Structure formats: structure tokens, C-alpha cells
Amino acid sequence: MNLTGTRTASFTAGNPFSLTALTDTQSVNGRTHTSAFTASAKTWVDTTPVNRKTTTILDALERISSLQVGALLPVQFKYDARGRLSTITQ
């Protein structure tokens, strides 16, 4: 088995706590899985070795607000005033 991985992170100049982008790449026997985060859009995009994509969008409190698998309709998550999951719709 051959396993390799890399991580690339980008920050605002002069501020090591201001993540702007993060990309993790793992390869197992030449099959690559990539997970990329964009801070400005608060979005994760995961890509499998066969190019299937899952997109996860976070809200202002960094909870999942939307999850979309491939070309399927996205699933929306809503929370109540106490932060508890209240509604899931597609």
C-alpha cells in the first residue's frame, strides 16, 4: 500500500490566525481524495478519486447550513435561537 498526503494553507500576510484557504490531499495507491476549504465563502469541497464532489457551506456560526452531493438538490439546515437543529429541507 502506498499512502501520501499533503496540506496547503494560506493566511493573510502578517496574521497567522487568519486562514483564507486550506487544501488537504491524500493519495492511496495513486487514487487521490481532495478536501478544500475557502474561508471567504465558508465552503468545503470534497472530491473523491472518481471526481464525485460534495459541497458543504457553513453559516456565520460555522454550523452546516447547506450540503450538496454532486448534482443532487442541496439539503438546507436551519437552527433555532439556541443553536439546535430545527429544520432540514431539500
C-alpha positions as CSV (number, residue, x, y, z in Angstrom):
1,M,0.0,0.0,0.0
2,N,1.3,3.5,-0.9
3,L,-0.1,6.4,1.2
4,T,0.9,10.0,0.8
5,G,-0.7,13.3,1.9
6,T,-0.2,17.0,1.7
7,R,-1.7,20.1,3.3
8,T,-1.5,23.6,2.0
9,A,-2.8,26.6,4.0
10,S,-3.0,30.3,3.0
11,F,-3.1,33.1,5.5
12,T,-3.4,36.9,5.4
13,A,0.1,38.4,5.4
14,G,1.3,39.1,9.0
15,N,-1.5,37.2,10.7
16,P,-1.1,33.5,11.3
17,F,-4.6,33.2,12.7
18,S,-6.4,34.5,9.5
19,L,-6.8,31.3,7.5
20,T,-8.0,32.1,3.9
21,A,-7.8,28.7,2.3
22,L,-6.9,25.1,3.2
23,T,-6.4,22.1,1.0
24,D,-5.8,18.6,2.1
25,T,-4.8,15.9,-0.4
26,Q,-4.5,12.2,0.4
27,S,-3.4,9.5,-2.1
28,V,-3.8,5.8,-1.5
29,N,-2.3,3.6,-4.2
30,G,-2.4,6.5,-6.7
31,R,-6.1,7.4,-6.0
32,T,-6.4,11.0,-4.8
33,H,-9.0,12.5,-2.5
34,T,-9.0,16.3,-2.1
35,S,-10.7,18.4,0.6
36,A,-10.6,22.2,0.0
37,F,-11.8,25.0,2.3
38,T,-12.3,28.6,1.3
39,A,-12.7,30.9,4.3
40,S,-14.3,33.8,2.5
41,A,-17.2,31.6,1.2
42,K,-17.1,29.3,4.3
43,T,-17.2,26.4,1.9
44,W,-15.7,22.9,1.9
45,V,-15.5,21.0,-1.4
46,D,-14.5,17.3,-1.1
47,T,-13.5,15.5,-4.3
48,T,-13.2,11.7,-4.5
49,P,-10.8,9.8,-6.7
50,V,-13.6,9.3,-9.3
51,N,-14.3,13.1,-9.3
52,R,-17.5,13.0,-7.2
53,K,-18.0,16.3,-5.3
54,T,-19.6,17.1,-2.0
55,T,-20.0,20.8,-1.1
56,T,-20.6,21.9,2.4
57,I,-21.4,25.5,3.3
58,L,-21.1,26.9,6.8
59,D,-23.2,29.7,8.4
60,A,-21.8,32.7,10.4
61,L,-21.5,30.4,13.5
62,E,-19.7,27.8,11.4
63,R,-22.6,25.3,11.5
64,I,-23.5,23.4,8.4
65,S,-26.2,25.4,6.5
66,S,-26.1,23.6,3.2
67,L,-24.9,20.2,2.0
68,Q,-24.9,19.2,-1.7
69,V,-23.8,15.9,-3.1
70,G,-22.9,16.0,-6.8
71,A,-25.7,17.4,-8.9
72,L,-28.4,16.5,-6.4
73,L,-30.5,19.2,-4.8
74,P,-28.8,20.7,-1.8
75,V,-30.0,19.9,1.7
76,Q,-30.6,23.1,3.9
77,F,-30.2,23.1,7.6
78,K,-31.9,25.7,9.9
79,Y,-31.2,26.2,13.6
80,D,-33.3,27.7,16.4
81,A,-32.3,30.6,18.6
82,R,-30.5,28.3,21.0
83,G,-28.4,26.8,18.1
84,R,-30.3,23.5,17.9
85,L,-31.0,22.0,14.6
86,S,-34.7,22.7,13.9
87,T,-35.4,22.1,10.2
88,I,-33.8,20.0,7.4
89,T,-35.2,20.6,3.9
90,Q,-34.3,19.7,0.3
